Amino acid sequence: MRLAVIDMQRVFAEPGSPWATPRFEEAAEGVRRLLPVFGDRVTFTRFLAPEEPLGAWRAYYDRWPFALQPPRARAWELTDEFAGRALDVVDATTFGKWGPDLAARVGAGGRLVLAGVSTDCCVLSTALAAADAGVEVLVVADACAGAGDDSHARALDMMDLYRPLIRIVTVEDVLGQSRPVPR
């Protein structure tokens, strides 16, 4: 079982950012509680802008031109709290972080626990792709935050429709079943 901490970056944490996630700190508290249980089985992810947007991404970045920043830009950094704890990082220019890199870490038929931001975008996209690949996905509702409370709830409701491939759980659920986490 692997914990993927999705996009706990400055661009989503800082109140002045156009992409600020209102309950970022609440999600961070859930992540803090999960990290010790997973030890070295944690992957942090980062959303990055592509060097040159292609296809429909061009219209997306026309709407959000501030985001066309290089990979080393401050906006894309993990927050200070998590940067020092992120020993394993997967970067992607897509909302969904499920791909060959994360798949290799989870393994065939593995189990993926998701936390982070935003529930209604990158967490949702990652969960659906991983479930399609045959991975059991646990989305930790109280360790995630969305663009707003309503969109967070709607995203959780939508993912819950994919049960048993995707299950919505709480930090307490994971802590209760994960001491110790099997390798």
C-alpha positions in Angstrom: 0.0 0.0 0.0 1.4 3.4 -1.0 0.3 6.9 0.0 0.3 9.5 -2.8 0.1 13.0 -1.5 -1.3 15.1 -4.4 0.0 18.6 -5.1 0.6 20.1 -1.7 2.2 23.0 -3.4 2.5 26.8 -2.7 0.2 27.6 -5.7 -2.7 25.8 -3.8 -1.7 26.9 -0.3 -1.0 30.6 -0.5 -4.2 32.7 0.0 -3.2 35.2 -2.7 -2.9 32.6 -5.4 -5.6 32.3 -8.1 -5.7 28.6 -7.3 -5.7 28.9 -3.5 -7.6 25.9 -1.9 -9.6 27.3 1.0 -9.2 24.2 3.3 -5.6 23.5 2.4 -4.5 23.6 6.0 -7.2 21.0 7.0 -6.0 18.7 4.3 -2.4 19.2 5.4 -3.4 18.2 8.9 -4.8 14.9 7.6 -1.6 14.3 5.5 0.6 15.0 8.6 -1.3 12.3 10.5 -0.9 9.8 7.6 2.8 10.2 6.9 4.2 8.4 9.9 2.1 5.3 9.2 3.4 4.9 5.6 7.1 5.6 6.3 9.0 5.3 3.1 5.9 4.3 1.1 4.9 7.9 0.4 5.1 9.7 -3.0 4.4 13.4 -3.3 3.3 14.8 -6.6 3.5 18.2 -8.2 1.5 19.7 -10.9 3.7 21.6 -13.4 2.9 23.7 -16.4 4.1 22.3 -19.7 6.8 24.3 -21.5 4.5 24.5 -24.5 0.8 23.8 -24.0 -0.7 21.6 -26.7 -4.2 20.9 -27.8 -7.0 21.8 -25.4 -4.3 22.8 -22.8 -3.7 26.0 -24.9 -7.2 27.2 -24.0 -6.7 26.2 -20.4 -3.6 28.3 -20.1 -5.2 31.2 -22.0 -7.6 31.2 -19.0 -4.8 30.8 -16.4 -1.8 32.5 -17.9 -0.2 33.1 -14.5 0.5 29.3 -14.3 2.8 29.2 -17.3 5.8 29.2 -15.1 9.0 27.1 -15.3 9.3 23.9 -13.2 11.5 25.6 -10.6 9.1 28.5 -10.0 8.1 29.2 -6.4 4.5 28.4 -7.2 5.3 24.8 -8.0 7.3 24.1 -4.9 5.9 21.9 -2.2 5.0 23.9 0.9 7.9 24.2 3.4 6.3 21.7 5.7 6.3 18.9 3.0 9.3 19.8 0.9 11.7 18.4 3.5 9.6 15.2 3.9 9.2 14.5 0.2 11.9 11.9 -0.5 10.0 10.6 -3.5 8.4 13.1 -5.9 6.5 12.6 -9.2 6.0 15.6 -11.4 3.3 15.8 -14.1 1.9 18.4 -16.5 -1.5 16.7 -16.2 -4.2 16.8 -13.6 -4.0 13.1 -13.0 -0.8 11.8 -11.5 -1.4 8.2 -12.4 1.1 7.1 -15.0 4.1 4.9 -15.4 6.1 6.5 -12.5 3.3 6.2 -9.9 2.2 2.8 -11.3 5.7 1.4 -10.8 5.7 2.5 -7.2 2.3 1.0 -6.4 2.8 -2.3 -8.3 0.4 -4.5 -10.2 -2.8 -5.1 -8.2 -1.6 -2.7 -5.5 -3.4 -0.4 -3.2 -3.2 3.4 -3.5 -4.2 5.8 -0.7 -4.8 9.4 -2.0 -4.6 12.6 0.0 -4.0 16.2 -1.1 -5.5 18.8 -3.4 -7.7 19.4 -5.1 -10.3 16.8 -4.6 -12.3 18.0 -7.5 -9.4 18.0 -10.0 -6.1 16.3 -9.5 -7.2 13.8 -6.8 -10.3 12.9 -8.9 -8.3 12.5 -12.1 -5.6 10.4 -10.3 -8.2 8.1 -8.6 -10.1 7.4 -11.8 -7.0 6.5 -13.8 -5.6 4.3 -11.1 -8.9 2.5 -10.7 -9.1 1.9 -14.4 -5.6 0.3 -14.2 -7.0 -2.2 -11.6 -5.6 -0.6 -8.5 -7.7 -0.4 -5.4 -7.9 3.3 -4.4 -8.7 4.7 -1.0 -9.4 8.5 -1.1 -9.0 10.0 2.4 -11.7 12.6 2.5 -10.5 14.5 5.5 -6.9 14.6 4.1 -8.2 16.2 0.9 -9.5 19.7 0.0 -11.3 21.0 -3.0 -11.7 24.4 -4.7 -14.7 24.8 -2.4 -16.7 22.7 0.1 -19.5 21.9 -2.5 -17.1 20.8 -5.2 -15.1 18.7 -2.7 -18.3 17.0 -1.6 -19.5 16.4 -5.2 -16.1 15.0 -6.2 -16.2 12.5 -3.2 -19.8 11.6 -4.1 -18.7 11.0 -7.7 -15.7 8.8 -6.8 -17.9 6.8 -4.4 -19.9 5.7 -7.4 -16.9 3.7 -8.4 -17.0 1.5 -5.3 -15.4 -1.0 -4.8 -12.6 0.2 -7.1 -12.5 3.5 -5.2 -13.5 3.8 -1.6 -13.9 7.1 0.4 -12.4 6.7 3.8 -11.2 8.9 6.7 -7.8 9.3 8.3 -9.1 7.3 11.2 -10.2 4.5 8.9 -6.7 4.3 7.4 -4.9 4.6 10.8 -7.2 1.8 12.2 -6.4 -0.6 9.4 -2.9 0.3 8.8 -0.8 -0.3 11.9 1.6 -1.5 10.6 1.1 -0.9 6.9 1.9 -4.1 4.9 4.7 -3.9 2.4 
